[in-house]
Amino acid sequence: MKILIIEDDLSVVTMLTALFMDYIPRIEIATAPYEAGVIEAIEANDFEVVILDGDLRPSFHARDVIKLMDKDVISKTIVFSGEDRFILEAKRKGIVSFSKSQIDELLEEVIRRTAC
């Protein structure tokens, strides 16, 4: 089972990695904090779940990432962002989305998706 975390804040990546490894057996976690790594990871499409932050500094945003995704990758994506406006946009596109304060809900969704 492989999860891709697209997040530029190392402390969030570290926290999510520890959390998922505690609750999901046999998990592999890849990260892509910067534009080049994100594009490469999306093209590879070798993961079951994508965790996507909204604002990927300095000049890359999740809106740009979503434009690069095909329907298969979008169906694997969960937005986890501190940007309420972006969360609403993602939900309108059918992407499961949580605010950064909803860590328990995020974990439940990831466990549900990886249990299959």
Backbone as CSV, one residue per row, in Angstrom:
resi,resn,N_x,N_y,N_z,CA_x,CA_y,CA_z,C_x,C_y,C_z
1,MET,0.852,-1.171,0.000,0.000,0.000,0.000,0.900,1.236,0.000
2,LYS,0.662,2.135,-0.938,1.517,3.310,-1.052,0.680,4.585,-1.017
3,ILE,1.132,5.535,-0.207,0.499,6.847,-0.088,1.489,7.897,-0.566
4,LEU,0.998,8.838,-1.347,1.796,9.983,-1.776,1.317,11.205,-1.009
5,ILE,2.225,11.875,-0.323,1.906,13.102,0.408,2.525,14.273,-0.356
6,ILE,1.656,15.148,-0.867,2.108,16.356,-1.561,1.910,17.511,-0.595
7,GLU,2.979,17.876,0.067,2.934,18.852,1.173,4.304,19.489,1.305
8,ASP,4.356,20.812,1.425,5.642,21.499,1.520,6.101,21.743,2.950
9,ASP,5.250,21.514,3.920,5.596,21.739,5.330,6.113,20.420,5.930
10,LEU,7.412,20.376,6.191,8.038,19.152,6.693,7.414,18.668,7.996
11,SER,6.989,19.575,8.866,6.389,19.149,10.129,5.062,18.418,9.893
12,VAL,4.309,18.838,8.890,3.056,18.147,8.556,3.362,16.777,7.947
13,VAL,4.339,16.715,7.071,4.738,15.442,6.469,5.175,14.461,7.551
14,THR,5.986,14.935,8.482,6.473,14.087,9.573,5.320,13.583,10.422
15,MET,4.393,14.459,10.769,3.243,14.083,11.590,2.363,13.067,10.865
16,LEU,2.047,13.314,9.590,1.200,12.384,8.833,1.889,11.033,8.665
17,THR,3.174,11.049,8.374,3.920,9.801,8.216,3.860,8.967,9.491
18,ALA,4.126,9.583,10.624,4.079,8.857,11.900,2.675,8.322,12.170
19,LEU,1.680,9.136,11.928,0.293,8.743,12.172,-0.104,7.549,11.298
20,PHE,0.159,7.631,10.008,-0.220,6.544,9.110,0.542,5.265,9.431
21,MET,1.819,5.389,9.763,2.613,4.196,10.081,2.141,3.530,11.370
22,ASP,1.606,4.300,12.291,1.059,3.735,13.531,-0.223,2.945,13.296
23,TYR,-1.033,3.362,12.332,-2.367,2.792,12.169,-2.542,1.891,10.952
24,ILE,-1.647,1.963,9.995,-1.833,1.204,8.757,-0.628,0.287,8.551
25,PRO,-0.841,-1.012,8.678,0.282,-1.936,8.502,0.753,-1.980,7.053
26,ARG,2.020,-2.272,6.873,2.624,-2.434,5.544,2.378,-1.248,4.619
27,ILE,2.593,-0.069,5.135,2.379,1.138,4.336,3.711,1.687,3.850
28,GLU,3.708,2.190,2.651,4.869,2.875,2.092,4.441,4.311,1.819
29,ILE,5.262,5.263,2.222,4.912,6.668,2.062,5.959,7.363,1.201
30,ALA,5.475,8.032,0.173,6.333,8.853,-0.682,5.907,10.301,-0.489
31,THR,6.849,11.212,-0.639,6.528,12.630,-0.498,6.981,13.380,-1.740
32,ALA,6.268,14.451,-2.017,6.609,15.314,-3.147,6.306,16.753,-2.745
33,PRO,7.266,17.426,-2.144,7.003,18.772,-1.657,7.156,19.874,-2.705
34,TYR,7.792,19.571,-3.824,8.089,20.615,-4.791,7.565,20.251,-6.172
35,GLU,7.397,21.255,-7.008,6.749,21.106,-8.309,7.305,19.948,-9.134
36,ALA,8.604,19.861,-9.289,9.183,18.808,-10.127,8.838,17.419,-9.606
37,GLY,8.939,17.223,-8.312,8.622,15.927,-7.725,7.147,15.576,-7.830
38,VAL,6.300,16.580,-7.744,4.858,16.372,-7.846,4.509,15.874,-9.242
39,ILE,5.017,16.538,-10.245,4.710,16.163,-11.627,5.181,14.735,-11.902
40,GLU,6.376,14.426,-11.485,6.929,13.083,-11.688,6.088,12.023,-10.969
41,ALA,5.698,12.294,-9.732,4.909,11.335,-8.955,3.529,11.110,-9.576
42,ILE,2.906,12.178,-10.029,1.579,12.053,-10.644,1.664,11.241,-11.938
43,GLU,2.684,11.482,-12.718,2.847,10.729,-13.957,3.103,9.250,-13.697
44,ALA,3.807,8.924,-12.618,4.082,7.526,-12.277,2.807,6.805,-11.848
45,ASN,1.919,7.489,-11.133,0.628,6.950,-10.693,0.762,5.553,-10.081
46,ASP,1.691,5.397,-9.150,1.899,4.087,-8.526,1.575,4.126,-7.034
47,PHE,0.473,4.749,-6.676,0.052,4.902,-5.292,-1.453,4.688,-5.211
48,GLU,-1.914,4.395,-4.007,-3.342,4.156,-3.794,-4.071,5.379,-3.247
49,VAL,-3.356,6.234,-2.523,-3.945,7.432,-1.918,-2.984,8.601,-2.116
50,VAL,-3.554,9.780,-2.411,-2.775,11.016,-2.523,-3.316,11.989,-1.486
51,ILE,-2.443,12.506,-0.631,-2.805,13.570,0.301,-2.253,14.861,-0.296
52,LEU,-3.131,15.833,-0.542,-2.747,17.048,-1.256,-3.002,18.296,-0.427
53,ASP,-1.943,19.033,-0.140,-2.040,20.336,0.522,-2.444,21.378,-0.512
54,GLY,-2.978,22.495,-0.047,-3.404,23.550,-0.960,-2.275,24.416,-1.461
55,ASP,-1.600,25.103,-0.577,-0.586,26.081,-0.946,0.793,25.439,-0.891
56,LEU,1.352,25.174,-2.051,2.678,24.571,-2.145,3.664,25.653,-2.543
57,ARG,4.359,26.203,-1.574,5.243,27.347,-1.797,6.456,26.972,-2.638
58,PRO,7.059,27.883,-3.339,6.759,29.301,-3.332,5.706,29.724,-4.356
59,SER,5.573,29.009,-5.475,4.672,29.522,-6.506,3.765,28.454,-7.102
60,PHE,3.616,27.356,-6.408,2.848,26.234,-6.936,1.659,26.008,-6.018
61,HIS,0.482,25.807,-6.580,-0.710,25.594,-5.765,-1.351,24.276,-6.168
62,ALA,-2.122,23.711,-5.265,-2.800,22.451,-5.551,-3.727,22.556,-6.754
63,ARG,-4.234,23.745,-7.034,-5.050,23.926,-8.249,-4.245,23.517,-9.486
64,ASP,-2.960,23.872,-9.489,-2.076,23.494,-10.591,-1.883,21.978,-10.635
65,VAL,-1.773,21.371,-9.469,-1.587,19.923,-9.380,-2.825,19.205,-9.920
66,ILE,-4.001,19.646,-9.508,-5.241,19.006,-9.947,-5.385,19.070,-11.469
67,LYS,-4.947,20.154,-12.072,-5.011,20.279,-13.536,-4.157,19.214,-14.230
68,LEU,-3.112,18.738,-13.551,-2.232,17.722,-14.120,-2.761,16.299,-13.942
69,MET,-3.736,16.131,-13.069,-4.236,14.800,-12.712,-5.300,14.307,-13.689
70,ASP,-5.231,13.007,-13.988,-6.333,12.414,-14.736,-7.396,11.952,-13.729
71,LYS,-8.507,11.442,-14.225,-9.615,11.063,-13.344,-9.224,9.990,-12.345
72,ASP,-8.354,9.074,-12.748,-7.926,8.013,-11.841,-7.175,8.584,-10.643
73,VAL,-6.275,9.502,-10.899,-5.498,10.099,-9.803,-6.402,10.974,-8.933
74,ILE,-7.302,11.725,-9.550,-8.225,12.554,-8.764,-9.062,11.688,-7.830
75,SER,-9.470,10.520,-8.292,-10.290,9.639,-7.440,-9.512,9.122,-6.233
76,LYS,-8.193,9.156,-6.289,-7.338,8.702,-5.184,-6.967,9.840,-4.232
77,THR,-7.344,11.059,-4.580,-6.856,12.246,-3.882,-7.744,12.648,-2.711
78,ILE,-7.095,13.070,-1.637,-7.746,13.675,-0.474,-7.048,15.006,-0.234
79,VAL,-7.805,16.081,-0.260,-7.241,17.391,0.053,-7.176,17.532,1.566
80,PHE,-6.028,18.000,2.062,-5.809,18.249,3.492,-5.134,19.610,3.571
81,SER,-5.931,20.644,3.795,-5.437,22.003,3.626,-5.929,22.928,4.729
82,GLY,-5.199,23.999,4.920,-5.613,25.050,5.836,-6.395,26.151,5.144
83,GLU,-6.613,26.003,3.847,-7.307,27.011,3.054,-8.773,26.619,2.857
84,ASP,-9.661,27.254,3.592,-11.086,26.923,3.507,-11.636,27.102,2.097
85,ARG,-11.229,28.145,1.430,-11.722,28.405,0.069,-11.329,27.274,-0.887
86,PHE,-10.088,26.821,-0.788,-9.639,25.731,-1.647,-10.363,24.428,-1.300
87,ILE,-10.604,24.192,-0.038,-11.335,22.989,0.371,-12.710,22.960,-0.296
88,LEU,-13.391,24.091,-0.290,-14.702,24.165,-0.944,-14.594,23.918,-2.443
89,GLU,-13.587,24.490,-3.083,-13.375,24.269,-4.517,-13.166,22.783,-4.799
90,ALA,-12.340,22.147,-4.003,-12.045,20.723,-4.198,-13.304,19.880,-3.998
91,LYS,-14.080,20.196,-2.974,-15.321,19.451,-2.739,-16.275,19.596,-3.920
92,ARG,-16.345,20.788,-4.511,-17.202,20.994,-5.683,-16.754,20.135,-6.866
93,LYS,-15.473,19.773,-6.893,-14.948,18.920,-7.965,-15.048,17.437,-7.603
94,GLY,-15.657,17.154,-6.457,-15.840,15.772,-6.043,-14.661,15.167,-5.306
95,ILE,-13.732,16.004,-4.852,-12.551,15.508,-4.128,-12.833,15.554,-2.635
96,VAL,-12.639,14.438,-1.962,-12.797,14.396,-0.515,-11.795,15.367,0.085
97,SER,-12.264,16.229,1.000,-11.409,17.304,1.510,-11.611,17.523,2.996
98,PHE,-10.507,17.801,3.678,-10.530,18.070,5.113,-9.653,19.273,5.423
99,SER,-10.034,20.015,6.452,-9.175,21.095,6.932,-8.090,20.486,7.816
100,LYS,-7.051,21.249,8.060,-5.935,20.752,8.875,-6.368,20.426,10.308
101,SER,-7.516,20.959,10.737,-8.004,20.633,12.085,-8.754,19.304,12.124
102,GLN,-8.983,18.688,10.974,-9.753,17.447,10.901,-8.845,16.229,10.717
103,ILE,-7.806,16.130,11.513,-6.836,15.047,11.377,-7.475,13.677,11.622
104,ASP,-8.401,13.572,12.572,-9.049,12.285,12.836,-9.855,11.813,11.636
105,GLU,-10.583,12.739,11.010,-11.379,12.399,9.839,-10.490,11.983,8.672
106,LEU,-9.357,12.675,8.507,-8.402,12.302,7.468,-7.900,10.886,7.699
107,LEU,-7.494,10.586,8.915,-6.993,9.249,9.234,-8.052,8.191,8.938
108,GLU,-9.296,8.430,9.346,-10.370,7.469,9.085,-10.543,7.224,7.589
109,GLU,-10.486,8.286,6.791,-10.642,8.144,5.338,-9.479,7.368,4.735
110,VAL,-8.271,7.646,5.171,-7.102,6.927,4.646,-7.173,5.454,5.040
111,ILE,-7.542,5.165,6.271,-7.685,3.762,6.706,-8.756,3.075,5.870
112,ARG,-9.871,3.743,5.631,-10.948,3.150,4.829,-10.449,2.819,3.415
113,ARG,-9.725,3.730,2.826,-9.246,3.538,1.450,-8.159,2.475,1.362
114,THR,-7.349,2.335,2.380,-6.247,1.374,2.331,-6.662,-0.014,2.802
115,ALA,-7.859,-0.143,3.358,-8.337,-1.432,3.844,-8.800,-2.336,2.710
116,CYS,-9.016,-1.784,1.547,-9.544,-2.560,0.408,-8.528,-3.523,-0.140
